[in-house]
């Protein structure tokens, strides 16, 4: 049995919550219980009164632990985001902490510019248990952090986290990009990280990987999706070009790409792939992700519209790419989009 933990957005475009769907084979997921909702927002708790999303689940000593982000309103600021944890004995029914593990204010010791910005976000946690140490990678975002920062923290399990004082990576290291959605897996040579870069010029999304020996010095950049056969120039579905030293976007080429997109997707603007999650089963490696679409006017949606897909990773190419989970019908809590996939075999 496979569990798909995901985030769903309501038609109001504001309320995001965490759900669970199950599958026997890792495709064709069905929502549990009535509607799949397992962790709702809590309007009585400020730091998660607006949204909860980006679930990341691990098992320690027979107990499931879900790390996730909560978004809330705070006096004198815009929405801010913190990271917390929920626990479960069966992976279905969850008990949530009333307080964050990492509060957005905890980064003030590492970023002196916090007082100059109104929105601060600690988002998209990824956590591994490694020889008794909990290791967390997360994104730190505010207006002063160009490209977003990938940060690293460790804990002995007591609930206290030591945050590395400098960012591990930033999106601007790659060019005009925002860095999002890290997933780190341990392998025989150290660590492999899968993550998303969003092109700030055309908003295209792509999935990349890098490798590291110790978990905070990353090298060997590779593009995973959309597929490319000539370096990092992705055509026609999205225009990435990490080879341009001045981050130049050619308008004529961009417009040609958008025309091709329209033909390929039946009128929808298809903007790429985000939020990778890797799972290995029976000598096969699968990557779940959310498709990033921009369909103005379709079913009354505005802005990005996400669905969840899966593909097989091999040494040579991407195979068996398919949709595995879609939005719910009507006006349900996850009828606008489904995103942030985390899949585990139970």
C-alpha positions in Angstrom: 0.0 0.0 0.0 1.2 3.5 -0.9 0.4 6.6 1.0 0.3 10.0 -0.9 0.5 12.9 1.5 -0.3 16.1 -0.4 -1.5 19.7 -0.1 -4.8 20.8 -1.5 -6.1 24.3 -2.2 -9.7 25.4 -1.9 -11.5 27.4 -4.6 -11.0 30.6 -2.4 -7.4 30.5 -3.4 -6.4 31.0 0.2 -7.1 27.9 2.3 -4.5 25.2 1.8 -4.6 22.0 3.9 -3.0 18.5 4.0 -4.6 15.4 2.8 -4.0 11.7 2.3 -4.7 9.3 -0.6 -3.9 5.7 -1.0 -3.0 3.3 -3.8 -2.1 -0.4 -4.2 0.4 0.2 -7.0 1.6 3.8 -6.6 -0.8 5.2 -9.2 -4.5 5.9 -9.3 -4.6 7.3 -5.7 -7.9 7.5 -3.9 -8.7 9.8 -1.0 -9.2 8.2 2.4 -12.3 8.5 4.4 -14.8 11.0 3.1 -12.6 13.6 1.4 -8.9 12.8 2.3 -8.4 15.7 4.7 -6.1 14.8 7.6 -4.5 18.0 8.8 -6.7 21.1 8.6 -5.8 24.7 9.4 -6.6 25.9 12.9 -7.9 29.5 13.1 -7.2 29.5 16.9 -3.5 29.1 16.4 -1.9 32.1 14.7 1.0 30.4 12.9 -1.2 27.9 11.1 -4.4 29.9 10.8 -4.3 30.3 7.0 -2.5 27.4 5.4 -0.8 24.1 6.2 1.2 22.3 3.4 4.4 20.7 2.3 4.2 17.4 4.3 7.4 15.4 4.8 7.0 12.1 6.6 9.6 9.8 8.2 9.3 6.9 10.7 11.4 6.9 13.9 11.1 4.0 16.5 7.8 2.9 15.0 6.2 6.3 15.0 5.3 8.4 12.0 6.5 12.0 12.1 5.3 14.6 9.7 7.2 17.8 9.2 5.2 20.5 7.5 4.8 24.3 7.3 2.1 26.5 8.7 1.2 29.9 7.5 -0.5 32.6 9.5 -1.0 36.3 10.0 1.0 38.3 12.6 0.6 41.9 13.8 2.6 44.4 11.8 3.6 41.8 9.1 2.1 40.0 6.2 1.7 36.3 6.2 4.6 34.4 7.7 5.5 30.7 7.7 6.9 28.4 10.3 7.8 24.7 10.4 6.3 22.2 12.9 5.6 18.5 13.4 2.7 16.0 13.8 2.9 12.4 15.0 0.9 9.3 14.2 0.8 5.6 15.1 -0.8 4.5 11.8 0.0 7.3 9.3 -3.7 8.3 9.0 -4.7 9.9 12.3 -2.3 12.7 13.4 -1.6 14.7 16.5 -0.2 18.2 15.9 2.0 20.3 18.1 0.5 23.7 19.1 3.8 25.4 18.5 6.4 25.4 15.7 9.7 23.5 15.7 11.3 26.4 13.8 9.5 29.7 14.1 10.0 32.3 11.4 11.6 34.5 14.1 14.3 32.0 14.8 16.2 33.1 11.7 16.7 36.6 13.1 20.0 35.4 14.6 21.2 34.6 11.1 19.6 37.3 9.1 19.9 40.9 10.4 17.6 42.2 7.7 14.4 40.6 9.1 13.2 43.9 10.6 13.2 45.5 7.2 10.7 43.0 5.6 7.1 42.3 6.4 6.9 38.7 5.2 9.3 35.9 6.4 9.0 32.2 5.5 10.6 29.0 6.7 9.2 26.6 4.2 9.4 23.2 2.5 11.2 21.0 5.1 13.0 17.8 4.2 14.2 15.7 7.1 16.4 12.6 7.4 17.3 10.5 10.4 21.0 9.7 10.1 22.8 7.7 12.9 20.7 9.3 15.6 20.9 12.8 14.2 17.9 14.5 12.5 19.1 16.5 9.5 16.8 19.1 8.0 17.0 21.1 4.8 14.5 23.9 4.3 14.0 27.1 2.3 14.3 30.5 3.9 12.5 33.2 2.0 12.0 36.9 2.4 12.3 40.0 0.1 15.9 40.5 1.1 17.0 36.9 0.2 17.3 37.0 -3.5 16.5 33.6 -5.1 15.6 32.0 -1.7 18.1 30.4 0.6 18.5 26.6 1.1 19.4 26.2 4.8 20.5 23.3 6.9 19.9 22.4 10.6 20.5 19.4 12.9 18.8 18.1 16.0 19.6 15.3 18.5 15.8 14.6 18.7 15.2 16.8 21.8 13.3 19.4 19.8 16.2 21.9 19.6 17.6 22.7 16.2 21.0 24.1 15.4 20.9 26.0 12.2 24.0 26.4 10.0 24.9 30.0 9.9 25.3 30.4 6.2 23.0 29.3 3.4 23.8 26.0 1.7 22.6 27.2 -1.7 20.7 30.2 -3.2 18.6 30.4 -6.3 20.7 33.3 -7.6 23.8 31.1 -7.7 22.3 29.5 -10.8 21.1 32.8 -12.5 17.6 34.4 -12.4 16.0 31.6 -10.5 14.1 30.9 -7.3 15.1 27.7 -5.4 12.3 25.5 -4.0 11.2 22.1 -2.8 14.4 20.2 -1.7 14.3 16.5 -1.2 17.6 14.8 0.0 18.2 11.1 -0.1 21.2 9.3 1.2 23.2 7.0 -1.1 26.5 5.1 -1.0 28.5 8.2 -1.9 26.8 10.7 0.5 23.7 12.6 -0.4 21.6 13.3 -3.5 19.3 16.3 -3.6 16.4 16.9 -6.0 14.9 20.4 -6.1 13.0 22.9 -8.2 14.3 26.1 -10.0 11.8 28.6 -11.1 12.9 31.0 -13.9 12.0 34.5 -12.7 11.8 35.8 -16.3 9.2 33.5 -17.6 8.0 31.6 -14.5 8.9 28.2 -16.0 9.5 25.4 -13.5 12.1 22.6 -13.7 13.5 19.8 -11.6 17.2 19.4 -11.0 19.6 17.3 -8.9 23.0 17.8 -7.2 25.2 15.6 -5.1 27.1 16.1 -1.8 29.4 14.2 0.5 28.4 15.8 3.8 25.0 17.4 3.0 25.9 21.1 2.6 28.4 21.4 -0.2 26.6 20.6 -3.4 28.0 19.9 -6.9 27.3 18.1 -10.1 24.2 19.9 -11.3 21.8 17.9 -13.6 18.5 18.7 -15.1 15.8 16.0 -14.7 12.6 17.5 -16.0 11.8 18.8 -18.5 14.2 16.6 -20.3 17.1 18.1 -22.1 19.7 16.7 -24.4 22.0 19.7 -24.9 23.1 21.1 -21.6 20.5 23.2 -19.8 18.6 24.7 -22.7 15.1 23.3 -22.3 12.8 23.4 -25.3 10.0 23.7 -26.2 8.1 23.3 -23.0 9.9 25.9 -20.9 12.8 28.2 -21.6 15.6 27.5 -19.1 19.1 28.4 -20.0 21.7 28.2 -17.3 24.4 28.7 -19.9 23.6 32.4 -20.4 26.2 34.4 -18.4 23.9 37.5 -18.5 20.7 35.5 -17.9 19.4 36.8 -21.3 16.0 35.7 -22.5 15.3 36.1 -26.2 11.7 37.3 -26.7 11.3 35.7 -30.1 12.3 32.3 -28.8 10.2 32.7 -25.8 7.1 33.4 -27.9 7.8 30.5 -30.1 8.0 28.3 -27.0 4.7 29.6 -25.7 3.1 28.8 -29.1 4.5 25.3 -29.0 3.2 24.9 -25.4 -0.3 25.9 -26.6 -0.2 23.2 -29.3 1.2 20.5 -27.0 -1.3 21.1 -24.2 -4.6 21.7 -26.1 -4.7 25.4 -25.2 -3.4 25.2 -21.6 -0.2 26.9 -20.8 2.0 24.2 -19.4 4.7 25.7 -17.2 6.8 22.6 -16.2 7.4 20.4 -13.2 8.0 21.1 -9.5 8.3 19.5 -6.0 10.2 16.2 -6.7 9.8 13.3 -4.4 11.9 10.1 -5.0 10.9 6.6 -3.9 12.8 3.4 -4.7 10.9 0.1 -5.0 12.1 -3.3 -6.3 15.2 -2.0 -8.1 13.1 0.8 -9.7 13.3 4.5 -8.9 10.2 6.6 -9.3 9.8 10.4 -9.0 6.6 12.0 -8.0 6.1 15.7 -8.8 3.4 18.2 -9.4 2.7 19.5 -12.9 2.7 23.2 -13.0 0.0 24.6 -15.3 -1.3 28.1 -15.9 -4.9 27.8 -17.4 -6.5 31.2 -17.2 -10.3 31.0 -17.5 -10.5 27.2 -17.1 -13.1 26.2 -14.6 -12.8 29.7 -13.1 -9.3 29.1 -11.9 -6.7 31.9 -11.7 -3.0 31.5 -11.3 -1.1 28.2 -11.1 -3.1 24.9 -11.3 -1.3 21.9 -10.0 -1.8 18.1 -10.5 0.4 15.2 -9.3 2.3 13.0 -11.7 4.9 10.2 -11.6 7.7 9.0 -13.8 10.4 6.4 -13.8 14.0 7.5 -13.5 16.7 5.5 -15.3 20.3 6.2 -16.2 19.4 7.0 -19.8 16.0 8.8 -19.7 12.7 9.6 -18.1 10.1 6.9 -18.7 6.4 6.2 -18.0 5.4 9.8 -17.2 1.7 9.9 -16.2 -0.9 11.7 -14.1 -1.6 9.9 -10.8 -3.8 12.3 -8.8 -6.1 15.2 -9.7 -8.2 17.8 -8.0 -11.5 16.8 -6.5 -14.8 17.8 -8.1 -17.1 20.6 -7.0 -16.2 23.0 -4.3 -14.3 20.6 -2.0 -11.3 21.6 0.1 -8.8 20.5 -2.6 -10.7 21.4 -5.8 -8.5 24.2 -7.0 -5.2 22.3 -7.0 -3.3 19.3 -5.5 0.4 19.7 -4.9 3.5 18.9 -2.7 3.5 15.1 -3.1 5.2 12.9 -0.5 4.8 9.2 -1.2 5.8 6.3 1.1 5.2 2.6 1.0 3.4 1.3 4.1 
